Amino acid sequence: MDRSFLSYRGMKTIYYPDQQLEKGDYAATIGFFDGVHVGHQFVIKHLLARASAHQMQSMVITFEHHPRQLLQSGWQPQLLTSLSEKAELLEKTGIDVLVVLRFDAAMASLTAREFMQQVLHDGLRVRLLLTGYDNRFGRNRSEGFDDYVAYGREMGIEVEHSFRVDTNDGRKISSTLLRQMIAEGDVVEPRRYLGRCYSLTGTVVHGEQVGRQLGFPTANMELSDAARLVPPSGVYAVFVSIENDKMTYKGIMNIGTRPTFGLHQPTLEVNIFDFDGDIYGRRLTVSFVERLRSEQRFDTPEALAAQMRHDAEQARKLFTLNA
């Protein structure tokens, strides 16, 4: 598919440098924006206000792949959002243009001044740049805000900064912090800072029918994006959305290797409450509500089945309390 130009409803999306922009002046901010959390949303809200005040179009500049993948060979990210999910979330903020940088070795070699001149000013027509309070770019990321202001003054880019947003206990809200929380099994606290449940999307594939044998038919999910961060092994209360189905279902998801059966291949299995249908090959989005327990090995399949009944009951009570 030619991705050099895409449109997400009212938001124009281009892949730079493949696609050039129309004439005009833009107020922009730049970052990876993984998760599009409330800290990102705060910066973008500030951007929209400044763009309006200067009668410019608003622009968010991000990256097709995490820059670290180019700079550190073999590094595998664990991300909160895929590029398509990120674009959908950014579209909801009301920005005019999303620029996806096809970051390569040549772009990585640019100094901050060269990047501002060649990419931002000349290529993307940025005339106002809003940076996060600690955002850095350019080769070696050795320069900072004062340098950007000075460079911008020379080339006609007004550089401003936005402020950080903190958690209730004073920690900076960041993608790194949210990844750490989720990697530790906490899917409740990140919901406050994402503004939504953390979710995974994938396709239903054939499994070994272990759940069905226990009276709990499950949909085995194969992730659409291998770079997505998967919460640790355990059982979770989840909401489930099925492709081409307007309903939102409730259920439980098991992440793990099914040690009771001596299996070792990690799986993502979701038992959808009050649902009976053939969904093989369809896409599911599973949104995590709460971790119910860690993965366990049971002495017998019957003991596991009894625990799964308890898990389902616990999840249903949880959904009722949060209705």
C-alpha positions in Angstrom: 0.0 0.0 0.0 1.2 3.5 -0.8 1.4 5.2 2.6 2.9 8.4 1.4 -0.5 10.1 1.8 -3.2 9.0 4.1 -6.2 10.7 5.6 -7.7 10.0 9.0 -11.1 11.7 8.7 -10.4 15.5 9.1 -6.6 15.1 9.7 -4.2 15.0 6.8 -1.3 12.5 7.2 1.9 12.6 5.2 5.0 10.4 5.2 8.0 12.8 4.9 10.1 13.2 2.8 8.1 11.1 0.3 5.2 13.5 0.4 5.5 17.3 0.4 3.1 19.7 2.0 1.0 22.3 0.4 1.9 26.0 0.9 1.1 27.5 4.2 2.6 28.1 7.6 2.5 25.6 10.4 2.7 25.5 14.2 4.2 22.2 15.1 5.4 19.9 17.9 7.7 16.9 17.5 8.0 13.6 19.4 7.3 9.9 19.4 4.0 10.3 21.2 3.7 6.6 22.2 0.4 6.1 23.9 -0.8 9.7 23.2 -1.2 10.0 27.0 -2.5 13.1 29.0 1.0 14.7 28.9 1.0 14.5 25.1 -2.6 15.7 25.0 -1.6 18.7 27.2 1.1 19.7 24.8 -1.2 19.3 21.8 -3.9 21.4 23.4 -1.3 24.1 23.9 -0.2 23.7 20.3 -3.8 24.1 19.0 -4.2 27.4 21.0 -0.9 28.8 19.7 -1.7 27.8 16.1 -5.0 29.5 16.4 -3.5 32.7 17.9 -1.0 32.8 15.0 -3.5 31.9 12.4 -1.5 28.8 11.4 -2.4 25.2 10.8 -1.4 22.7 13.6 1.0 19.9 12.9 2.3 17.0 15.0 5.5 15.4 13.8 6.3 11.8 14.8 8.3 8.9 13.5 7.4 5.8 11.5 9.6 3.7 13.7 11.2 4.4 17.1 14.4 6.3 16.4 16.3 4.0 18.7 15.7 1.1 16.3 18.0 2.8 13.8 20.5 4.0 16.3 20.8 0.7 18.2 20.8 -2.3 15.9 18.8 -5.2 17.3 16.8 -3.2 19.8 13.2 -4.3 19.9 10.7 -1.7 21.3 7.7 -2.6 23.4 5.2 0.1 22.6 1.9 1.3 24.0 0.4 2.0 20.5 1.1 1.0 16.9 1.5 3.8 14.3 -2.1 3.4 13.1 -3.5 3.5 16.7 -1.4 6.5 17.4 -2.7 8.3 14.2 -6.3 7.6 15.2 -5.7 9.0 18.7 -3.9 12.1 17.4 -6.8 12.6 14.9 -9.2 12.9 17.9 -7.2 15.8 19.3 -8.2 18.0 16.4 -4.8 18.6 14.8 -4.7 19.6 11.1 -1.7 17.6 9.9 0.2 14.5 11.1 3.7 14.2 9.6 5.3 10.8 9.9 9.1 11.0 9.5 10.8 8.2 7.7 13.8 8.5 9.9 17.0 7.2 8.3 20.7 7.4 8.8 20.9 10.7 6.8 18.3 12.4 8.9 19.9 11.0 12.1 23.2 12.6 11.2 21.7 16.1 11.1 22.6 18.5 13.9 19.7 20.2 15.7 20.3 23.3 13.6 20.5 21.4 10.3 17.3 19.5 11.3 15.5 22.7 12.1 16.6 24.3 8.8 16.3 21.5 6.4 13.4 19.4 7.7 11.3 21.8 9.8 11.7 25.1 8.1 12.4 24.2 4.5 10.7 20.9 4.2 7.6 21.2 6.5 7.2 25.0 6.6 7.2 25.1 10.4 7.1 28.7 11.6 6.3 28.0 15.3 7.8 25.1 17.1 6.4 24.0 20.5 8.7 21.7 22.4 8.1 19.6 25.5 9.9 20.9 28.5 12.7 18.3 28.2 12.4 17.4 24.5 15.7 17.1 22.6 16.5 16.3 18.9 19.4 16.4 16.5 22.6 14.4 16.3 23.6 13.2 19.8 20.8 15.3 21.3 23.5 17.6 22.8 21.6 20.9 22.4 18.7 22.2 24.3 15.9 24.7 24.4 18.0 27.8 24.4 19.9 26.6 21.4 16.7 25.9 19.5 15.4 29.4 20.3 18.6 30.9 18.9 18.6 28.8 15.8 14.9 29.5 15.3 15.5 33.3 15.5 18.1 33.0 12.7 15.8 31.1 10.3 12.4 32.4 11.1 11.0 29.8 13.5 9.5 31.0 16.8 10.4 28.4 19.5 8.3 28.0 22.6 8.1 25.4 25.3 5.3 23.6 27.0 5.3 22.4 30.6 5.4 19.0 32.1 2.4 17.1 33.5 2.9 15.1 36.7 1.1 12.2 38.4 -0.5 12.8 41.7 2.7 11.7 43.5 4.9 14.1 41.5 6.3 11.8 38.9 6.5 13.0 35.3 3.8 11.4 33.1 5.7 9.7 30.4 5.4 6.8 28.0 8.4 5.2 29.9 6.5 5.4 33.2 3.3 3.9 31.7 5.3 1.1 30.1 6.9 0.3 33.4 3.5 0.2 35.2 2.0 -2.1 32.6 5.0 -4.4 32.5 4.6 -4.8 36.2 1.0 -5.9 35.8 -0.7 -2.6 36.8 -3.4 -1.8 34.2 -5.5 0.3 36.5 -3.2 3.3 37.2 -2.2 3.8 33.5 -5.9 4.2 32.6 -5.9 7.5 34.5 -2.9 8.8 32.5 -3.9 7.3 29.1 -7.5 8.6 29.4 -8.6 5.1 28.4 -8.0 1.4 29.1 -4.7 0.0 27.8 -5.6 -2.3 24.9 -4.2 -4.8 22.4 -5.5 -5.7 18.9 -5.0 -8.9 17.1 -6.6 -11.6 14.9 -8.4 -14.7 16.2 -6.5 -17.8 15.2 -6.9 -21.5 15.9 -5.5 -22.8 19.1 -5.4 -26.1 21.0 -9.0 -25.9 22.3 -7.8 -26.2 25.9 -10.3 -23.7 27.2 -13.2 -25.4 25.4 -12.3 -28.7 27.0 -12.6 -27.1 30.4 -16.0 -25.5 29.5 -14.5 -22.1 28.9 -14.2 -21.6 25.1 -11.5 -19.0 24.4 -10.4 -17.0 21.4 -6.7 -17.2 20.7 -5.4 -13.8 19.7 -2.4 -13.2 17.5 -1.1 -9.6 17.8 -1.3 -7.3 14.8 2.0 -5.6 15.9 4.8 -7.7 17.4 6.3 -4.5 18.9 3.3 -4.0 21.3 3.9 -4.2 25.0 2.0 -7.3 26.5 1.2 -7.2 30.2 2.8 -10.0 32.3 1.4 -13.5 32.6 -1.9 -13.7 34.5 -5.7 -13.4 34.3 -7.3 -10.0 33.5 -10.8 -8.6 33.4 -11.2 -7.1 29.9 -13.6 -5.4 27.5 -13.7 -7.0 24.1 -14.6 -5.4 20.8 -15.0 -7.6 17.7 -14.5 -6.4 14.2 -17.8 -5.6 12.4 -19.7 -5.9 15.7 -21.1 -2.8 17.4 -21.3 -4.5 20.8 -18.7 -4.2 23.5 -18.4 -7.5 25.4 -17.0 -8.3 28.8 -14.6 -11.2 29.5 -11.4 -12.5 31.0 -8.1 -12.8 29.3 -5.4 -15.3 30.2 -1.8 -14.4 29.2 0.7 -17.2 29.7 1.9 -20.7 28.8 -0.8 -22.9 30.4 1.5 -24.6 32.8 -1.2 -27.0 34.1 -0.9 -28.8 30.7 2.9 -28.7 30.5 2.7 -26.2 27.6 5.4 -23.6 27.0 4.3 -21.5 24.0 3.0 -18.1 25.3 -0.6 -17.4 24.3 -3.2 -14.6 24.6 -6.6 -16.2 25.2 -9.9 -14.4 25.9 -13.1 -15.9 27.2 -15.9 -13.6 26.0 -18.9 -13.6 28.4 -22.3 -14.3 26.9 -21.1 -14.8 23.4 -21.3 -17.8 21.1 -20.1 -17.2 17.5 -17.5 -18.1 15.0 -14.9 -15.3 15.0 -11.9 -17.0 13.5 -10.0 -14.7 11.3 -11.7 -11.6 12.7 -9.9 -8.8 14.6 -10.4 -8.3 18.3 -9.5 -5.3 20.5 -9.0 -6.3 24.2 -9.0 -3.5 26.7 -7.6 -4.3 30.2 -9.7 -3.4 33.2 -7.9 -5.1 36.1 -5.4 -7.9 36.8 -7.2 -10.6 38.7 -4.3 -12.9 39.5 -1.0 -14.2 38.4 -0.6 -17.4 36.3 -0.6 -20.6 38.3 -0.1 -24.3 37.7 -2.9 -26.5 39.0 -2.6 -30.2 39.9 -5.6 -31.2 37.7 -7.6 -29.7 34.8 -10.6 -29.8 37.1 -8.9 -27.6 39.7 -8.1 -25.1 36.9 -11.7 -25.1 35.7 -12.9 -24.3 39.2 -10.4 -21.4 39.4 -11.6 -20.1 36.0 -15.2 -20.1 37.2 -14.0 -18.1 40.2 -12.1 -15.7 37.9 -15.2 -15.2 35.7 -17.4 -14.6 38.8 -14.8 -12.1 40.2 -14.7 -10.3 36.8 -18.5 -10.0 36.6 -18.6 -8.5 40.1 -15.9 -6.1 39.1 -17.8 -5.0 36.0 -21.0 -4.5 38.1 -19.2 -2.4 40.7 -17.8 -0.2 37.9 -20.9 0.1 35.9 
